[in-house]
Amino acid sequence: MSELADHGPRIAAALRGSIAAQPQRDAVGAAHDMLAVAESLAEHGCLSLEDLRQREFAAGSGPALLVGVLPFGLTTPFDRPRIRRDAYRCAAATGADEGTTLVCVAAALVVADLMRFDPMTTAVRVRQSLLEDAPMALLDRISLLDPQTELAGIEIDIDVDPGAALQAALSVVHWTGGTGVAAVLARLGEAGRGDVGTLAAALAGAAAGECDVPVEGPLADRIDSAAEALSRPPAGSSR
């Protein structure tokens, strides 16, 4: 059995949150990439790069890639070596540079820890996990921004800098007290319309354990199916 009593609901809430942040929920975007990775993991029980290569993905680079690797943290939140290995391999397979790949690893660790810890504790734990491997520039990003920070003022950075995007997303979850997806999207405002909003909404769903923005129809069915499968005991290794 899962070591989290509400593991399945938290996975579903993260997936729903990412979809809820999309302006057009039937459009192809980072949230749908996240769902595709989750469905691949659910089908194969582990990372299958061969299967992922057969699927169509919208995210090319930057902050959008962070959303796509979140299922690795959601699926095995207690297995940090596996999260790091699989998130790294998945990001590297897209052609991402080393810096972006390491931020992807950090994002997967962040969502894993948010299922059990508050954002401040999560930042400390993830920073400690990457202390020996990540450059100081990334380690500095694994921290919380001051609540008075105007995200509109750093919008250019968060749109192109994966590290800044992760810092902003985790900070907004902290600022809103983990109250849910709706509060995070409201706090982000215009900045929540892009990949940063999708990332923040997914993190908020994982932290809250539910998504308070309705997601219905075929996408909801796919999310529930993937979440149920991913909350079962995982396979032993990736391939």
Backbone torsions as a table, in degrees:
resi	resn	phi	psi	omega
1	MET	NA	157.8	176.7
2	SER	-65.2	148.5	177.4
3	GLU	-82.1	-2.8	173.9
4	LEU	-112.5	122.3	-177.9
5	ALA	-62.0	-33.1	-179.4
6	ASP	-110.1	34.2	-177.2
7	HIS	-57.8	-53.4	-179.0
8	GLY	-56.9	-49.7	178.1
9	PRO	-59.5	-34.8	178.8
10	ARG	-70.0	-38.6	175.2
11	ILE	-61.8	-47.7	-179.6
12	ALA	-61.2	-39.8	-179.4
13	ALA	-65.5	-38.5	177.7
14	ALA	-65.8	-44.1	179.0
15	LEU	-65.1	-43.0	178.1
16	ARG	-63.8	-40.6	179.7
17	GLY	-59.8	-43.1	-179.8
18	SER	-64.1	-40.5	178.4
19	ILE	-67.2	-41.5	-178.4
20	ALA	-60.8	-27.3	-178.7
21	ALA	-78.4	-13.6	-178.3
22	GLN	-75.3	130.1	178.2
23	PRO	-57.4	-41.1	176.0
24	GLN	-120.5	109.7	-170.3
25	ARG	-73.2	-11.6	175.7
26	ASP	-98.2	3.8	-179.0
27	ALA	-84.3	154.9	176.7
28	VAL	-79.3	129.5	-179.1
29	GLY	-163.1	-171.1	-177.3
30	ALA	-60.3	-36.2	-180.0
31	ALA	-64.1	-37.0	178.8
32	HIS	-73.4	-29.6	172.1
33	ASP	-63.1	-42.5	178.9
34	MET	-60.5	-43.9	179.5
35	LEU	-65.7	-38.1	179.1
36	ALA	-63.7	-41.0	177.2
37	VAL	-65.2	-41.8	178.6
38	ALA	-61.3	-41.8	-179.9
39	GLU	-68.3	-34.9	176.3
40	SER	-65.3	-44.2	177.4
41	LEU	-62.6	-39.4	-180.0
42	ALA	-66.0	-37.9	-178.1
43	GLU	-72.4	-41.2	-173.3
44	HIS	-100.9	-15.5	-180.0
45	GLY	80.1	-1.0	-179.5
46	CYS	-167.8	175.2	178.1
47	LEU	-65.4	126.6	173.8
48	SER	-127.4	99.4	179.4
49	LEU	-62.4	-33.6	178.7
50	GLU	-61.4	-43.9	178.7
51	ASP	-66.4	-42.1	-179.2
52	LEU	-62.7	-33.0	179.2
53	ARG	-66.9	-21.9	-179.5
54	GLN	-84.9	-11.2	-177.7
55	ARG	-96.8	152.7	-179.8
56	GLU	-92.3	128.2	-179.8
57	PHE	-122.0	146.4	-178.2
58	ALA	-94.0	-33.8	-174.5
59	ALA	-70.6	125.4	179.2
60	GLY	-97.7	-41.5	-176.6
61	SER	-165.1	179.5	173.8
62	GLY	69.5	-152.6	-175.0
63	PRO	-55.6	-29.9	-179.0
64	ALA	-60.9	-32.1	-179.8
65	LEU	-64.8	-29.4	-179.8
66	LEU	-62.9	-37.1	-179.3
67	VAL	-64.7	-40.0	-176.2
68	GLY	-66.0	-25.6	-178.4
69	VAL	-92.7	-4.1	-178.2
70	LEU	-57.7	-34.4	179.5
71	PRO	-57.7	-25.3	179.1
72	PHE	-67.9	-37.3	176.2
73	GLY	-74.7	-35.8	-179.6
74	LEU	-67.6	-35.9	-172.4
75	THR	-75.2	-44.6	-176.6
76	THR	-127.4	67.5	-173.1
77	PRO	-63.3	-18.6	-178.9
78	PHE	-96.0	-7.7	-175.7
79	ASP	-106.0	79.6	-175.4
80	ARG	-63.7	-40.8	176.8
81	PRO	-58.7	-39.9	179.9
82	ARG	-69.0	-41.5	177.1
83	ILE	-57.8	-48.9	-178.0
84	ARG	-61.9	-45.2	-177.9
85	ARG	-63.5	-49.7	-174.0
86	ASP	-72.6	-39.6	177.5
87	ALA	-63.9	-39.9	178.8
88	TYR	-63.6	-48.4	-178.0
89	ARG	-63.1	-41.0	-179.4
90	CYS	-65.1	-46.7	-179.8
91	ALA	-65.5	-43.1	-179.7
92	ALA	-62.6	-33.7	-178.8
93	ALA	-67.0	-20.1	178.1
94	THR	-81.6	-8.4	-177.1
95	GLY	92.4	9.3	179.4
96	ALA	-63.8	147.8	177.4
97	ASP	-71.9	170.5	-174.7
98	GLU	-61.4	-39.2	-179.8
99	GLY	-62.7	-47.5	179.3
100	THR	-64.7	-38.4	179.3
101	THR	-61.2	-41.6	178.8
102	LEU	-67.5	-35.0	175.9
103	VAL	-66.7	-35.4	176.1
104	CYS	-61.4	-42.1	176.6
105	VAL	-60.2	-44.2	179.4
106	ALA	-61.3	-41.6	-179.7
107	ALA	-62.8	-41.4	179.0
108	ALA	-65.0	-38.6	177.0
109	LEU	-68.1	-37.6	179.3
110	VAL	-61.3	-49.2	-177.7
111	VAL	-66.9	-32.4	176.9
112	ALA	-63.3	-44.7	-177.6
113	ASP	-73.8	-29.8	179.1
114	LEU	-66.3	-17.7	176.5
115	MET	-72.1	-14.3	-177.2
116	ARG	-129.1	-23.8	-172.4
117	PHE	-127.2	162.7	175.8
118	ASP	-75.1	164.2	-176.6
119	PRO	-58.0	-37.6	-179.0
120	MET	-65.7	-46.1	177.7
121	THR	-64.3	-38.7	178.3
122	THR	-58.7	-46.5	-179.8
123	ALA	-59.6	-43.0	179.8
124	VAL	-63.6	-45.2	-177.3
125	ARG	-65.5	-44.0	-177.8
126	VAL	-69.1	-41.9	176.8
127	ARG	-58.3	-43.4	179.5
128	GLN	-63.8	-39.0	-179.3
129	SER	-63.7	-32.4	-174.7
130	LEU	-102.6	6.3	-172.4
131	LEU	-54.8	-37.9	-175.2
132	GLU	-89.4	-12.6	-172.6
133	ASP	-112.8	-31.4	-173.1
134	ALA	-92.8	147.9	175.9
135	PRO	-69.0	159.2	-177.2
136	MET	-60.3	-32.0	179.6
137	ALA	-59.9	-38.9	177.5
138	LEU	-74.4	-43.1	-179.9
139	LEU	-58.2	-36.3	178.2
140	ASP	-65.5	-28.7	179.7
141	ARG	-76.9	-20.7	-179.5
142	ILE	-85.6	67.6	-178.1
143	SER	-155.0	170.0	-176.5
144	LEU	-101.7	134.1	176.9
145	LEU	-74.4	156.9	175.6
146	ASP	-64.3	138.8	-178.9
147	PRO	-58.0	-21.0	-179.9
148	GLN	-83.1	-2.7	-178.6
149	THR	-62.5	131.7	175.7
150	GLU	-92.3	108.0	-176.9
151	LEU	-64.8	-26.7	178.5
152	ALA	-60.4	-29.2	-179.1
153	GLY	-73.5	-19.9	179.7
154	ILE	-116.6	20.9	-174.9
155	GLU	-58.0	-39.0	-179.5
156	ILE	-62.4	-43.6	-179.6
157	ASP	-62.3	-47.1	-175.2
158	ILE	-71.6	-20.2	177.8
159	ASP	-77.6	-23.7	-175.6
160	VAL	-121.1	-17.9	-176.0
161	ASP	-106.5	107.9	-178.5
162	PRO	-57.7	-38.2	179.4
163	GLY	-63.5	-43.5	177.7
164	ALA	-65.3	-36.3	179.0
165	ALA	-64.1	-44.2	179.7
166	LEU	-65.1	-42.5	179.0
167	GLN	-61.5	-44.2	179.9
168	ALA	-64.7	-43.4	-177.9
169	ALA	-63.6	-46.8	179.8
170	LEU	-65.8	-37.5	179.9
171	SER	-63.4	-41.6	-178.8
172	VAL	-66.6	-37.0	175.2
173	VAL	-60.8	-40.2	178.2
174	HIS	-66.8	-46.7	-177.8
175	TRP	-59.5	-35.0	-176.9
176	THR	-89.7	5.5	175.1
177	GLY	68.0	23.4	179.7
178	GLY	64.0	28.4	-174.8
179	THR	-80.2	-13.3	175.7
180	GLY	140.1	178.7	-175.7
181	VAL	-68.3	-43.7	-176.7
182	ALA	-59.4	-43.0	-179.5
183	ALA	-64.9	-38.4	179.2
184	VAL	-65.1	-46.2	-179.6
185	LEU	-66.1	-36.6	177.8
186	ALA	-66.2	-40.1	-179.6
187	ARG	-68.0	-36.1	-179.6
188	LEU	-71.9	-32.9	-178.5
189	GLY	61.0	-130.0	-178.4
190	GLU	-62.0	-33.1	-179.8
191	ALA	-66.2	-17.5	-179.2
192	GLY	-83.5	0.6	-177.6
193	ARG	-83.2	-12.1	-177.9
194	GLY	-107.7	-156.7	-176.6
195	ASP	-66.4	-28.4	177.6
196	VAL	-64.5	-40.8	176.9
197	GLY	-64.4	-39.5	177.7
198	THR	-62.9	-44.1	178.3
199	LEU	-63.5	-47.7	-178.6
200	ALA	-62.7	-40.0	-179.5
201	ALA	-66.7	-37.3	177.0
202	ALA	-65.7	-44.5	177.9
203	LEU	-62.4	-40.2	180.0
204	ALA	-63.8	-40.2	178.3
205	GLY	-63.4	-43.6	178.9
206	ALA	-63.4	-38.9	-178.5
207	ALA	-70.6	-41.2	-176.3
208	ALA	-81.3	-28.4	-178.0
209	GLY	84.8	4.8	176.1
210	GLU	-158.7	158.2	177.5
211	CYS	-112.5	117.6	-176.9
212	ASP	-91.2	14.6	171.8
213	VAL	-114.5	120.4	-173.9
214	PRO	-60.6	135.0	171.1
215	VAL	-131.4	116.4	-172.8
216	GLU	-127.5	178.9	175.9
217	GLY	81.5	-158.8	-176.8
218	PRO	-57.0	-36.6	179.4
219	LEU	-63.0	-40.1	178.8
220	ALA	-63.1	-39.6	178.8
221	ASP	-64.5	-42.1	178.6
222	ARG	-64.2	-41.1	179.3
223	ILE	-62.0	-48.0	-178.3
224	ASP	-62.4	-39.7	179.8
225	SER	-65.1	-45.5	-180.0
226	ALA	-65.2	-43.8	-178.4
227	ALA	-63.0	-40.3	179.5
228	GLU	-63.4	-42.9	-179.6
229	ALA	-68.2	-40.1	-176.5
230	LEU	-72.7	-19.2	179.5
231	SER	-87.1	-0.9	173.7
232	ARG	-78.0	166.3	176.7
233	PRO	-55.3	128.2	-176.5
234	PRO	-74.1	160.1	173.7
235	ALA	-69.3	165.0	-171.9
236	GLY	-75.2	-30.1	-174.6
237	SER	-154.4	160.2	175.8
238	SER	-85.8	168.1	-179.5
239	ARG	-138.7	NA	NA
